[in-house]
Amino acid sequence: MGVLRLDSWKVFLIMMSTIIGASIVDDKYVLIKTTISIIAYAAIFGWYLIVGSTINDSLPDEDYKSDTLFKINCVYLFAFLAMSKVMQNASEVVESEMPIYIMIAFGYYAFAFLYVVFFSASSFIKAEENQIGRKDKLKLESVYLSFLLFIIGVWVLHPRFQQLYPKHQ
């Protein structure tokens, strides 16, 4: 995948430029702000999808697990945020009470995000363990936090992806 060939600073700049771009565009330019926000969501969850799938696909059969739920959750996260942004800008009336289906959708959003982070982190740890043959529980927690705080994780983890997968360079 092309993302794995990019230097970590380039991936970081792509993510940060879209996030900052979406936050600095004035609210009166609704279409531009919504478009940049959707691009930011695509960059973030696209990174998770590419990295998590690539790592999982490279694992040996005994460590490989189905990534169907992971992929569905990545698409859900992107779609939920994109639709939220579009609906936020399209609606003028704010309800005083949140409907139950919105609460359920948001609850699943929280689960999906944590699952995507966990799947990516655990697959990455398994790939590193297979390459260097060492297990470390603290390492799993630090990698999980690096994926959770993806902006920092790009700087920390992306160079390690390139070491694991030199064929993508």
LINHU-V992689 format. One record per pair of residues at least 6 apart in sequence whose C-alpha atoms are under 6 Angstrom apart, sorted by the first residue. I is the first residue (numbers start at 1). J is the second residue. If there is no record, write none. Layout:
I_J / I_J
This chain:
5_168 / 5_169 / 8_154 / 8_155 / 8_158 / 18_40 / 19_40 / 22_33 / 22_36 / 22_37 / 25_33 / 38_82 / 41_78 / 45_74 / 52_120 / 56_123 / 70_116 / 73_112 / 117_147 / 117_148 / 121_143 / 121_144 / 146_153 / 147_153
